[in-house]
Amino acid sequence: MNTGAPIPHIGRYPDRFAILRFFEFDQGPVTRMLVNQSALSKALEVQINVAVGDEIRAVRDSRDRAGYFVVAGETREQVLAMEEELLSSVQIEH
């Protein structure tokens, strides 16, 4: 399915590293969200499916996921560092 968004050029697959990671937040009502937009801008793709006022419940299927991101880079270490930065870039308060 084409969403109309441009497809980023990430080079030859064997020459790069990438991670697809789902956000995992504690269950409960979302009372506040803190988002580091600068960190999120480093992702190839990012989607956050929760907002203030939503209830985060246990994941039963893919529709229950709170969101995800994809990062890619030249080295394994670079990608792992970006993963950690992105994981900490969205904070949910209950």
Disulfide bonds with the S-S distance in Angstrom:
none
